[in-house]
Amino acid sequence: MEGPAADNHGVALTAVRPAATPDPVASPAPGRAWVWAAAGIALVLPVASAPVAELPTWALRWALLPALAGLGLPPLVASALRPGVARGTARWALAWLAWAALATALAPQPVVAFWGEYRVGTGWVMLAAVAGAWAIGARAGERGARVVASALLAACAVNAGVAVASELVDLSSLGMAPLGGRAVGFYGNPVYLAELLCGGLWLALVRLGTPARRRLAAAAGILTAAAIELSGSRAALALAVAAGVVAVVRGRGRARVLAAVVVAGGIALGAGVGALAAASTTGTDRVTSIAVADTGVAPRVDTWRGGLSALGSRPLWGWGPGGTLAAAGPRRTLRVARDEGPDRMFADAHDLLVEAAIATGAVGLALLLAWVATGVAASRRRPSGEGLLGFAALVVGVTLAEPMHVGVTPLAALALGAAASWGVPNAVRRRRAATAAGIAVGAAGLLVTGWLAAGLIALDQADLAGNPVAATAAARRLPPWGEPDAIVGRLIAFQGIAGQDPSKLDTAMRWWAAAAARDPADPGRWDDLGGALEHAGRLGAAAGAYERALRDNPWSARAYSGLVRLGPPTVPPATVAAARAKLALLAP
């Protein structure tokens, strides 16, 4: 406990440290392996992008999920079977994961539900990694909680530093250039960066109460607040201000003043950097634009309403993890199409609770809430959580208005588990059968991670080299998504056009058709196929592809434009007239 101002959340903003007192819920210290595993996750996930391989920033993080699940599920099962403070929480986690597995099996697209959408990855594997991350964090013990908190703060500071630097110098060669004027850090997207940094700011504020940590914590906090401002995230900016207010109210003496200076000074620094950088878009810029532009809240509510209304046919088990695109796409409104773009589709509901309801139904949502509630209760029984519960709460708070992410959501679970830090008795740790099973599952997860990472890298390199043979081999090492098939089709088509070989165009068409069949809920696949068929002169088939796209996106401008181009007699005049009318409604 770091002082008399410390509360059950591990928030301590004073410098006095009383003598240690026995902890009634403490258990023997865990092995060092779990401490290092927890610290490694906290350090690696936030920076796990691979600019040297030019992979998308989600790819390596997604590939790490099987390893995280493999390492975490054995201790999760072990804790559910033994008496202890974590048994109830672990059982709720396993029940939620089992129900999510049922939802995956019953999903319209089980493969997508298991692995997640390409470039998103929020399938059942990620849910298993989230539960596993919680177990690893909790297994790490009291010492592990301190190490995890330090590792998370360091990773946040590194991301924040890169975010600020990217607004002043060109980091595009490293894949860290701002997106739409908004800083992205190692995440390639300002939204995911803001989710992480919002939790990191709280870790810095908590440490202001300890004199030995105060200077570094203040520097990290100011840098983190500046990066939140430069990310342009309104939700994260609001929560950052709220975190500063809480720190000021709960703090004492100098820590209270420092908390206000850190948050206000960091936001001011970010605004100043944004003013110097060309085309920068800061959080305060977006907040002040509310008076003259749509806030984006109404279209988002429409998306939530559309996804939840789809539960009428699947109220108990939902549409499976990653099923938001299939659930909400056919119910897309004109307002959403105008606000986000008629052909820009999101595979996440942009709200963790809505996403959980769509993915696993009412039962899955209830099990998730029970797991989180018991996890919070377990962490509150610890005298010091190093601010980890606050980190998890703020990350989740941002995801109530933004998407989950494979490189952020597991960190919130890791922090929640580490805040509880229950450890495992030696007698349990020394059971050879359980240890062997855990090692086997962990090793299997690591092997899958290596296999997937190699496949992603090979596909990326084949795409860059324009080599369809290598791309075909790489696609076979990855889950049967539509994107790898689409890449192979594009490369074959390019060779056919360059060499004027019609047979290769036919082969490419088959790959594009396979891509659409493997990811049927993505209207972009059908629009791509329709365009290829139209170019090849197969007008009837092209019209069918465009009409199929409209089933999952009733406001696809690409599909309507294609139908208008084809026109009579391929497309009935009434259909062409309706397409023109829809395009007119989509016009600004």
N, C-alpha and C positions, 0 to 999 in steps of 0.2 A: 504494500500500500504506500502510495507516494505522498501522503499528507492528509491532514484532517479534512481537506476539501474533496477528497476522492469519493466518488460515488460508486454504485454497483456497476456502472458502465466502464469502469476503469478510467474515468476522467479525473485527472489530478492537475490542478493549476497552481499549486503551492509547492514550496521547496522542502518542507519538513518531512522527514522519513522516520516514523516511530519504529520501535523495536518489533521484530517479527513476532507474530502470534500464530498459534496452531490453526491450521485450516481444517474445519470439520469435514470438508468434502475432498480433501487432498488424497491422492493416491501415490504410490511409489513413482519415482522419476522414470520416464521411458528411456529406451535406448537412444544413443546418439543418432542412429540411422534415421529415425523419424524426425528428429530435429533438423537434420540436414536435408531430408526430403522436403519438409515443409518450407524451409528457407529457399531451397532450389526452385520450387514452384513459384514462390513469391518474387524471386529475382528473374526467372527465365520468361514466364508468360508475358509480363509487361513489355519485354524488349524482343520477343521472339519473331522478328521479321527477318527476311533473308534478302537484302538488297543485292547481294552478290549473285544470287540465282534469279533475281528479278521475279520472284514469286509474289503473288498477291499477299498482303499482310495477314490475311486470315489463314492462309494455307498451312504454315508451319504450326501455328497454334492449334488448328483443327487436327493436324496429324499427331500432335502430342496428347490428344484426349484419350485414346486407348491406353497409353502408358499411365496416365493419371488415374483412369478408372481401374486398371489392373493393379496398381499399387494401393489404391484406396479401398476397394471393395472387400478384400480379406479382413482388414481391421474393422471395417463397418459390420461385417457379419459376426466377427468375434465379439464385438461389444454388444451386439444384440442378443448374444447367447449367454453372456456372463452377468452376474449381479454387479451393479455399480451405477454411478450417477448418469452414465451415458446410455444405459440400456433402453430406456423409454424413447429417447431421441433417435437412437439408431434404428429401433424397430419401426418408428414412423417413417424414417428415411427409406428403409427397405420396402415398407408397404407402398410408399409413393412410387418407388422405382419399379416395383413389380406391377403396379397398376399402369404405369407408363408403358411397360413392356406389353401388357395386354392391349393398350390403345395403339401401340405400334403394329402389333399383329393384325388388328382389325382396321387399320387405316386404309384409305383408298389407294395410297402409294406407300406400301410397307418399306420399300428400299429407301425412299426419301425420308420416311419417318424414323428409320433406324440411323442413317448417316447424316441426315439433314440436307437441305438444299445446297447445291454447289455455290460457293462464295459466301455461304452463311454458316452451315454446319451445325445448326441447333437441333439436332435429332436426339434419339435416345442415347446415343453414345455420349453426347455432351451432358445429358442429365446424369448418366452414370459417373461421369467425371466430376460433376458438381457434388454428388453425394460422396464420392471418393475423396475429393478435396476436403470436405468437412471432416471426414474420419481421420485423414492424415493430420490436419491441423489440430484436432482434439487429441490425437495420440501423441503429439509432440510435447505435451506437458507444459509446465509453467515456464521453464527455460525456453521452450520452443515458442511460446507466445511472445516473449521479448524479442527473440531472433526474427520471427515472422514480421512483427511490427517494424523492426529496423529495416528488414529487407524490402518490405512494401514501400516504406517511406523513401528509401534509396532509389527504388525503381521509379517511383512517382517523380522524384526530383530529376532523374535522368530524362524521363519523358518531357517534363516541364522545360528543362533546359533546351532540349532539342526543339520543342514547340516555339519557344521565344526566339531561338537562333534562326529558325526557318523563316521568320517574318523579316529578318534583317539581312540574311545571306541566302544564296541559292543552294538548296539541298536537294534539288530535283534528281540529281544523279544517284542519291541514296534512297529515293522514293519517299522523301519526307517533305516535299513542297506543300504549301498550303492548298487546301481544296476549297475553291470558291472564296478565297481570301481568309479561310479559317484554318488555324494550326491543327496539325494531325499527329504530331509526335511520331512514335513508332507504330501507330495504329492505322495509318492511311485514311482515317476518317475522324473528323473532329468530334463526332458524337461519342464514340467509344473512348477517345482520349479524355473527354470531359467526365465520363462515368468513373474512370479510374482516379482521376485527379481530385474529384470531389471527396472521395474517401481519403486520399492522401493528405488533403488539407487538414482534415480532422486529426490525423496522426501527428501532424506538426503542431497543431494547437495544443494537444494533450501534453506534449513534451515541454511546452513553455514553462510549466510549473517546476521543472527540475533545473537548477542553475547549471549543472554540468552539461546539460543538453541544450540550453536555451539559445545559444547563438546559432548553432547549426539548425535547430528547429525553426528559428525565426527566418533564417535565410531560405530554407527549404519551403516554408510556408508562403513567403512572399513570392518566390519563383512559381510555386504551384498555383497560387491565386492569379498571378499574371497569366499563366498558361490557360487557366479556365476562362478568363476574359477573352483571350485570343482564340479560344476554340469556338467562340460564338454561340455556345450552348446557353439558352435562356434558363432551362431547368437547372443545370449545374450552377449557373451564376446565382440563381435564387437560393439554392441550397447552401452554397458557399457563404452567402451573406447570413443565412439562418444559422449556420454552424458558428460563424463569428459572434453572432448575438448570444448564442448559448454559452460559448466560451467566456464571453465577457460577464454574463450574468452569474455563471458558476465559479468563475475565477476569483482570486484574491490578490490584492496588492499589485505588484508589478506585472504579474502574469495577466491580469485583467487588461491593463493598458496595452501590453504587448499583443494580446489577441486582437484588439481593435486595430492596432497599427499594422499587423501582419495582413489581415484581410483587406482593410481599406487601402493600404499601401500597395499590396499586390495587384488589386484591381486597377488602381491608378497607374501602376507601372505598365500593366497590360494595355490599358487605354492609350498611354503615351507611345508605346511601341507600335500599336495599331495606327496611330496618327502619323507616325514616320514611315510606315510601310505602305507601299502602293497597293491599292485595291484590297486592303485588309478589311475584314468584317468581324467586329468584336461582339461580345455579348451585350454590352450596353448599346451598341449600334442597333442590334436587333430588337432590344427592348424598347428603345425610343421610336423604332419604326412601327410599333403597334398602332399608333394613332393614325397612320396614313396607309397601312397595309393590313391585309388579313393576317391574323395571328397564327393561322394554321391549326387552331384548336378545333374548330368546327369540322373540317375534313377528317381530322384524326378521330373525332367522336363518331363520324359516319363509318370509318373503318372498324372501330370497335363494335358498333352496332351491327354492322354487316357480318362480322365474324361470329358474334354471339348469337345472332339470329340463326346462323347455320347449325347451332347446337340443337335445334328443334328435332332433327332427325338422329342425332347422336348425343343425347343429353348426359349419358353416364360416362362414356369413354372418349368422347370428342373425335377429332379428326387426326389424331396422332401427332407426335412431336414434329414441328416443322410444317404442320398442316394449314397454317393460316392462309397461304396463297390459294390452296384449293377451296378453303371455306369461304374466304372473304372476296376472292376475285370475281365470281359471278354476281356478287351483290354490290359491286363498286358503283358509287354514285357519280353524277356529273360534277358535283362540287369537288370530290376527291380527284377526279381526272383533271379538272382545271387547275387545282392547286398543286398537284404533284407532277402533272404531265400525263397525257392520255395513255402513253405506252410505258410509263415508269411504274413498275409493280414492286411492292415490298413483300418479302417473305416472312415478316415479323409484324405482330400487332402493335408494336411500339408501346406496350404496357405489359409488364411481367405477369400481372394477375389475369388480364384478358388473354394473353398468350397461353398461360397455364390452363385456363378454362377451355380454350379452343383445342389445345393439344390433348388434354386428358379428361375433359368433361368435369362435371360437378364433383364427382368422387375424387378425381385426381387433384383438383384444386383444394378440396377439403383436407386431403392427406398432406399436401404441400404446406398448407397453413399450419396444420398440427405439428409437422416436423419443425418448421421455422419457430413456432411458438415455444416448443419444448427446448429447442436449441438456444433461444434467447434466455429462457428461464435458467438453463444450465449455466450459461455464461454469466448471468447476473449473480450466481452463487459464488463466483470467484471474487476475491478482494481487489484484484488488479488484472485488467485485460489489456493494458497498454493502448487503450483506445480502439481495439480491434472490433468491438461490437459497434462502435460509432462508424468505423470504416465500412463495415458491412451494411449498416443502415443507410448511409448516404449513397453508396453505390446502388443499392436496391431502390432508394428514393428516386434517383435519376432514371432508372429503368422503368419507373411507373409512367414515364412519358417518352421513353426512348427504347430502342431494341436491346435485347440481350446480346452478348457477344462471347465467342469462345475464349477470348483472351481476357475477359473481365469478370463475367458471372462466376466462374470457378474460384476466382480470388476472393469474392465476397463470401462464398461458402468456406473457403480456407480460413478466412479471418474469423468467421462465426465459430468454427470449430476450435481454433486456437484460443479464442476468448474463453472457452470452457476448459480447455487444457486438463483433461482428466487422467491421462496416463493409463497404464495397464500393469497389474501386479506381475511380479516375476514368475509366479507359478503358471500363469497363462502364457507369458511370453516364451516359456521354455518347453511347451508342448511341441514335440517334433513334428507330429502330423500336421498340426495347424500351421507351423512355420513352413514346412515343405509345400503345403497347398498354397500359402500366401506367396512364396517365392515363385511357384509355377505360374500362378495367375499374373503376378507382376511381370515375369519374364515374357509371357505371352503378349501382354499389353505392349511391352517395349518392342517386341518383334513386329507387331502390327503397326506401331508408330513408324518404325524404320521402313517397312514395306510401303506404307502410304506416302511418307515423305519422299522416298525414292521415286514413286510413281508421279507425284506432283512435279518434282524437279525435272524428270524426264519429259513429261508432257510439255512443260514450259520451254525447255530447251528445243524440243522438236518443233514447237510452234515458231520459235524465233528463227530456227534454221530452215523452216519451210519444208520439213521432212515428213511426209504422211506415213511412211513405213515406221519410223521411230514413234510417231504419235500414236499409231495403231497399237504398237507394243506397250506404250505407256498407258493407254486407255484400258488395256486388259489388266493392269495392276491396280486400277482404281475401282471404286464402287460403280455399278451400272447407272451412272448419271447421264443426262443428256448432253452436258457441255463437252466432255471429251469426244463424244461422237460428232458433235457439231464442229469441233476443231479439225478432226480428221477429214470431215466432208469439205470444209473450206479449203484445206491444203490440197486435197485431191482436185477440187474444182479449179483452183488456181493453176495447177499443172495442166489440166485439160484445156483451159482457156489459152495459156501460154503456148502449149504445143498443138493447139487446134485439134484435140483428140476428143470427139463426142462421147466415146465409150467411157472416158474418165468422168465426164459430167453425169452420166447415168449412175456410175458408182458413187459419186458424191451425193447424188439425190437419195440413194438408199441410206447413206449415213445420216443425212439430214432427217429423213423419215424416221429412222431409228431413234435419233435424238428427241424428236417430238413424241414418239411413242413411250420413251422412257421417262419423260417428264411432261406428261400430258396436261398438268394444271398450269404450266407456264405458257401463256399466250404468245410470248415472244418466239418460242420454238415454232409454233404454227405459222406465225407471220413470216419467219425466215423461210420455212418450207414453201409457203405460198409464193414468196418472191422468187425463189429458185425455180419452182414449177412454171410460174408465169414467164420467166426469162427463157425457159426451155420450150415454150409454146404449148405446154399442157394446161390449157386454160380452164378446163372443167375441174381438173384436180386442184388447180390453184384456187379457184373459187371455193372449193370444199375446205381447203386449209384455212382460208381467211374466215369462213363462217365458223370453223372449229375454234379459231382464236377468239371470236366474239362470245363464245360460250363461257369463257373464263375471264374475259375482260370486255364487258358490253360497251366500253367506250374506247376501243382501240382505234386510233386514227390511222395506223398502218393498215389495218384490216379494211376499214371503210374506204380508204383511198384505193386499195387494191381492187375492191369490188367496183368502184366507180371507173377505174381504168379498164377493167375487163368489159364492163357494160354489156348490153344486149348483143347477140342472143345468149351469150354464156351466162349472164346474170339477168334475171327478170327485171323489167323496167321498174316495177314497184320497189324491188330491193335496192336498185340503184338510187331511186328517189329518196328512200329512207336513209341510205348511207350519206347522201348529200345533206340531208336535214341534220343528221347527227354531227357531221363535220362542221356545219354552220354553228351548232350549239357549242362545239368545242373551241371555236375561234375566240380569241381574246375580245 
